[in-house]
């Protein structure tokens, strides 16, 4: 799996927080508290946890009761997990697990009521989602477990003002999003619809809500970093002329303060049937 810097994760977190579908986050919180005995510990397993953005989103939710939640933060990056412990080790019940996310059998899923992830599942393969869904279905025979997956990139991006190369850059970027990111060929923009199909086929109730980034001049640093990231991702695409791409980069950066950008995402919640 490709690594992400602490600086990038911090830079995007404000936009992520605004984009999250409040309705689904509230529904996930309600699921966690349902049928829970008073004072009982409720296990949440956060995959690709980074520095703890999903934990922070749950903590910031109105009326959230964190005392009963025991977080298991799973990532392949020891530095990100160390930062999560530094930020939240004194205020939350948490354990960190430096693991290969592709090894589903090794994930600390025992006793979990909810598996969470943020901006992860567009990086994974169809096989990974299928294996995780089957494992969750198997575990539901003993204890019901749901999945909350936020900020799955959906393949749409729009800019103002427009540039003639916007559509070609987007197509090239979406092709790059389906490269192997460490899990096999990534689903990229197809992740949300594929997850919905797989979990529905296993009898889960699936709820899906659009959760786009909506960026303006207040997000100029993030927009500038996004432009650079897109440019790096598409630089070797043979369908793009190098000179035209440079013109696109310069135009986009020139308008990072005065323009706007919307990046489509989908939030998804899969719960055992009837819950």
C-alpha positions in Angstrom: 0.0 0.0 0.0 1.3 3.5 -0.9 2.3 5.6 2.1 0.9 9.0 3.1 2.7 11.7 5.0 1.4 13.2 8.2 1.5 16.6 6.6 -0.8 15.4 3.8 -3.2 13.7 6.1 -3.4 16.8 8.3 -3.9 19.0 5.3 -6.9 17.1 4.0 -8.6 16.4 7.3 -10.6 19.6 7.4 -12.1 18.9 4.0 -12.7 15.3 4.9 -14.5 16.4 8.1 -16.8 18.7 6.2 -17.5 16.1 3.5 -18.4 13.2 5.7 -22.1 12.4 5.5 -23.4 13.3 8.9 -26.4 11.0 8.5 -24.3 7.9 8.0 -21.8 8.8 10.8 -24.8 9.2 13.1 -26.2 5.9 11.9 -22.9 4.2 12.5 -22.7 5.7 16.1 -26.2 4.5 16.8 -25.3 1.0 15.6 -22.3 0.9 18.0 -24.5 1.7 21.0 -27.4 -0.6 20.0 -27.8 -3.7 22.2 -24.8 -2.7 24.2 -24.9 -3.5 27.9 -24.2 -0.5 30.2 -20.5 0.0 30.9 -19.6 -2.7 28.3 -16.6 -2.3 26.0 -17.4 -1.8 22.3 -14.6 -2.7 19.9 -14.0 -0.6 16.8 -11.4 -1.7 14.3 -10.1 1.1 12.0 -8.3 -0.1 8.9 -5.7 2.2 7.4 -6.1 4.3 10.5 -3.2 6.8 9.8 -3.1 9.3 12.7 -6.6 8.6 13.8 -8.9 10.7 11.6 -11.9 8.3 11.9 -11.5 8.3 15.6 -11.5 12.1 15.7 -14.6 12.2 13.4 -16.5 9.9 15.8 -15.3 11.9 18.8 -16.4 15.2 17.3 -19.9 13.9 16.5 -22.6 15.5 18.7 -23.4 13.5 21.8 -20.8 10.9 21.1 -20.0 8.7 24.0 -16.4 7.7 23.6 -16.0 6.1 27.1 -17.3 2.7 26.0 -15.4 2.6 22.7 -12.2 0.6 22.5 -10.4 1.6 19.2 -8.0 -0.8 17.4 -6.1 1.3 14.9 -4.5 -0.8 12.1 -2.0 0.5 9.7 1.2 -0.5 7.9 3.0 2.7 8.8 4.6 2.7 12.2 5.2 6.5 12.1 1.5 7.3 11.5 0.5 4.9 14.4 3.0 6.5 16.7 1.4 9.9 15.9 -2.0 8.5 16.7 -0.8 7.2 20.1 0.7 10.6 20.8 -2.5 12.5 19.9 -5.0 10.1 21.5 -3.3 7.6 23.8 -4.2 9.7 26.9 -7.8 10.5 25.9 -9.1 7.3 24.3 -9.1 3.6 24.9 -6.9 2.5 21.9 -4.5 -0.1 20.7 -2.4 0.2 17.6 -1.5 -2.6 15.3 1.2 -2.4 12.7 0.1 -5.0 10.2 -0.1 -5.9 6.6 -3.7 -4.9 5.8 -3.9 -7.5 3.0 -3.6 -10.3 5.5 -7.2 -10.3 6.6 -6.7 -13.4 8.9 -4.2 -11.3 10.9 -6.5 -8.3 11.5 -7.7 -7.9 15.1 -11.4 -8.5 14.2 -12.2 -10.7 17.2 -15.1 -9.1 19.1 -15.4 -6.1 16.8 -18.8 -4.5 16.4 -17.8 -2.1 13.7 -15.0 -2.0 11.2 -14.2 1.5 9.9 -12.0 3.1 7.3 -11.5 6.6 5.8 -10.2 7.1 2.2 -9.0 3.5 2.0 -11.2 1.3 -0.1 -10.6 3.1 -3.4 -7.0 1.9 -3.0 -7.8 -1.8 -2.5 -8.7 -4.6 -4.9 -11.9 -6.3 -5.6 -10.4 -9.5 -4.1 -9.7 -7.6 -0.8 -13.3 -6.4 -0.5 -14.7 -9.8 -1.3 -12.5 -11.5 1.3 -13.2 -8.9 4.0 -17.0 -9.1 3.3 -16.9 -12.9 3.5 -15.0 -12.8 6.8 -17.5 -10.3 8.2 -20.4 -12.5 7.2 -18.7 -15.5 8.8 -18.2 -13.5 12.1 -21.8 -12.4 12.1 -22.8 -15.9 12.9 -21.4 -15.4 16.4 -21.5 -11.6 16.8 -23.0 -9.0 14.4 -20.4 -6.7 12.9 -20.9 -3.7 10.5 -18.7 -1.6 8.2 -18.4 2.2 8.0 -16.4 3.3 5.0 -16.0 7.1 4.4 -14.6 9.1 1.6 -14.3 6.6 -1.2 -13.2 8.5 -4.3 -15.9 8.2 -7.0 -14.1 9.4 -10.1 -15.6 12.8 -10.4 -13.8 16.2 -10.2 -14.9 19.6 -11.3 -13.0 22.9 -11.4 -13.8 26.6 -11.9 -12.7 28.3 -13.9 -12.7 25.5 -16.5 -9.6 24.5 -18.6 -9.7 22.7 -21.9 -7.6 19.8 -20.5 -9.7 19.2 -17.4 -11.5 16.1 -18.8 -8.4 14.5 -20.2 -6.5 15.0 -17.0 -9.4 13.5 -15.0 -9.5 10.4 -17.3 -5.8 10.0 -16.9 -6.0 10.4 -13.1 -8.8 7.8 -12.9 -6.7 5.4 -14.9 -3.9 5.9 -12.4 -6.3 5.3 -9.5 -6.7 1.7 -10.7 -3.0 0.9 -10.5 -1.8 -1.6 -7.9 -1.6 0.3 -4.6 -0.4 -2.7 -2.6 -3.5 -4.8 -2.7 -3.6 -5.8 -6.4 -5.3 -3.7 -9.1 -7.1 -1.0 -7.2 -10.9 -0.4 -7.7 -10.3 3.3 -7.7 -13.6 5.1 -8.7 -15.5 1.8 -8.8 -14.9 1.1 -5.1 -18.2 2.4 -3.7 -20.5 0.6 -6.2 -18.5 -2.6 -5.9 -18.7 -2.6 -2.1 -22.4 -2.0 -2.3 -22.9 -4.9 -4.6 -20.7 -7.4 -2.6 -22.3 -6.6 0.8 -25.8 -6.6 -0.7 -25.1 -10.1 -2.1 -24.2 -11.4 1.3 -27.4 -10.0 2.9 -26.1 -6.9 4.5 -28.2 -3.7 4.5 -26.2 -1.1 2.6 -26.6 2.6 2.9 -24.6 4.9 0.6 -24.4 8.8 0.6 -22.4 11.2 -1.6 -19.7 13.0 0.4 -17.8 15.4 -1.9 -15.0 17.7 -1.1 -16.1 21.2 -1.8 -13.0 23.4 -1.9 -12.6 27.2 -2.3 -10.0 29.8 -1.5 -10.0 28.8 2.2 -8.6 25.5 1.1 -5.9 26.9 -1.2 -3.1 24.9 0.4 -5.0 21.7 -0.1 -6.0 22.6 -3.6 -2.3 23.4 -4.5 -1.2 20.0 -3.1 -4.0 18.3 -4.9 -3.0 19.8 -8.2 0.6 18.7 -7.6 -0.5 15.2 -6.7 -2.7 14.8 -9.8 0.1 16.2 -12.0 2.5 13.6 -10.6 0.0 10.8 -11.1 -0.7 11.6 -14.7 2.8 12.8 -15.8 3.6 9.5 -17.6 0.2 9.0 -19.2 0.8 8.7 -23.0 -2.6 10.3 -23.8 -1.5 13.6 -22.4 0.8 16.1 -24.1 3.6 17.2 -21.8 3.4 20.9 -22.8 -0.4 20.9 -22.5 -0.1 19.3 -19.0 2.3 22.0 -17.9 -0.1 24.6 -19.1 -2.9 22.9 -17.1 -0.8 22.8 -14.0 0.2 26.5 -14.2 -3.5 27.5 -14.9 -4.8 25.5 -12.0 -2.2 26.8 -9.5 -2.8 30.4 -10.8 -6.5 29.9 -9.8 -6.0 27.9 -6.6 -7.0 31.0 -4.6 -9.8 32.4 -6.8 -11.3 29.2 -8.2 -13.2 26.2 -6.8 -12.8 22.5 -6.9 -15.2 19.6 -6.1 -14.0 16.0 -5.7 -16.6 13.3 -5.5 -16.6 10.7 -2.7 -19.1 8.2 -1.3 -19.7 7.2 2.3 -21.0 3.7 2.8 -22.5 1.8 5.8 -23.1 -2.0 5.7 -25.0 -3.5 8.6 -26.2 -7.1 9.2 -29.7 -7.6 7.8 -32.4 -6.3 10.2 -30.1 -4.0 12.2 
